[in-house]
């Protein structure tokens, strides 16, 4: 077969693509833009919430029942909303406590691709790993699958310490993981964002190491950047991004550390994300109502300005497969405290003050250290900016991804 050297026709799939928080929507937006800028034809097939795309790529909506929308999560659809057997299955699985979106999106996406198989050179599935993806090869299309980290890690941390009955009930939500493991072993080459994630994918999904390729994420340095002297940082402001209030993100430990900090320092924490009921309760118990603000749904420019306004940034996660927020904090010139967990040491290098994940006392000490030392803040700010310039840029990510596509199409990559 002759090698393909012309611009590629790419179908980029994402079962949900929340625009302003969470990694999937951010990844799809920037990767699709930069692939298009390289001259490739890119169509994004996405379920709700749909991504916000820049000029270049095209959005192809693959509607689900949107059972987990922010406005009305876990709602039962009206009878007239049910269109086919896939909708029936999605509703029934939700009623049973499962999370059906990766599976049902893959079925809908395969249906959409079947009607247009001749229009594409390659399919790129972003984190879905649904059974429908096993049908892509029968359409004559090669498949690359992005796995930012295996959700098996989320499951372990989520269920840890819960009572038995609660673990059994909560475990049903993660029923899709068995499917994802099977698909990961049979769908072709995987791409992930760090050595840490690669190890977890190989261990938890039992995927051979040679089938997993590493391409780091990028950051939009046009938007995430230090502000000028006319917009100084807000004294005492600490910012953390926790797009999903999940045990993985370490919000309880961060709140407890801030509660200790504010006993003798004038600080205020801004968490980008929506708090769960348990988090709201903890804020009240720690008497932090006037010291913590939660913000969600921020437009891109407002979000970037918030990150650049902080004196200190924190990524307190118990695990991260990469952590795009960590890179965005560094690109904003904000001195960063990060957990020594998952890929965070790999991503931040020596450009962050590292602490043990979940250790409240160590996190409190780090917050005090940066709060009290402008010189330390400046040192970590410079290191972070330097690391971003050297390692993380979306054009480079897109170029490496396109190279992987060509290798797969030309049969030069392990499948």
C-alpha positions, 0 to 999 in steps of 0.5 A: 500500500502506498504511503498516504502523504496528502492532508488527512480526513479525520473523524474526531469522536468525543462522547461528551465535550464540556467546553469550559471544564473537564479535559475532554472538551478542552482537548477536542477544541484545541486539537481539532483547531491545530489539526485543521491549521495543519491543513487536515479536514477535521469533523468532530462527532460529539454528544452533549454537552457539545464542544465550542470549536474554533474556526476550521473544524466542523461539529457533527452533533450526535445527540444523546438523551443528555441524562446527566446535564448540569440543569437536570441530572439523572432525569427520566426522558419523556416518552416522545424523546425516545427515538430508538432502542439505543435511547431505551437502553440508555434510560434503562441503564441510568435507572439501574445506576450505571453510566451508559454514555460511553456505550450508547455514544459508540453505537450512535457514532458507529451508525453515523460513520457507517453512512460516511465511511468513505469520507474519512481516512482515520477515526480518533476516539477520545476516551470513549472505548465503547463496544461500537468502536470495535465495528470501526475496522469493519468499515475499513477505517483505522482507529486511534483511541485517546485514553487520558487515564483509565477510570479504574483509578477514579473507581479505586479512589471513589470507593475507598473507605465507603461502607460495603453497601455504598461500595456495591451501589456506587460500583454499578456506576463504574460497570462500563470499565469492563467494556473499556478494558475489552475495547482497549485490548482490541481497538488498535493503538492507544495514545495517552498523555504521560508515562504515569498514565501509560503504566496505569493503562497497561496494568489496569486494562492489560494492554501491551506497552508497545500499543500505547503511545505518549503525546502530552497535552498542550496549553493555549498560551495566547489565553493562559499567560501572565497579565501586565502590571495594570492588572496585579494579582489579588493579595491572598487569592488561592485558585484551584480547578476542580471541574468535577467534585470527585474524591480524585480532586482532593477538595476536602484536604484543600479546604481543611488546609485553607481553614488552618491557613486563614486562622492567621493569614488573610487568604481567600480560596476560589474553586473553579467547579460546582460543589457537591452537597458534602463539600458545601457541608464541609465548608460550613463545618470549617467556618469557611463560608466567607473564605471560599468561593465556587465558580463554574461555567466561566467563559474562556477569557474570564477563566484565564484571567482568574488563573492569572489573578491568583497569588497561589495555585493548587492542584491537590488531586489524589491522582492525575493522568496529566492535569491540564489545569496544572499546565494552565496555572504554570502558563499563567505565571502563578506559583503552583503547589501540586500533589506528588501523585499520578503524573503531576511530578512528571508534568510539573518537574521542579516548577511546583512545590510538591506535597503528599496527596491528602496530607493536610498538614503538609499542604498547609505548610506549603501554602504558608511558605508561598503566602509568606515569601514573594521571592519563592512565589517569583521563583516558582512563577519563572520556573513554571513559565519556562517549563511551559515554553519548553514542553507544552504547546498545542501545535506540537501536540497536533503535529505529533498526533498527525504523525501517529495517524499517518503511521497507523494508516500506513501500517507502520504502528503496532495495532 
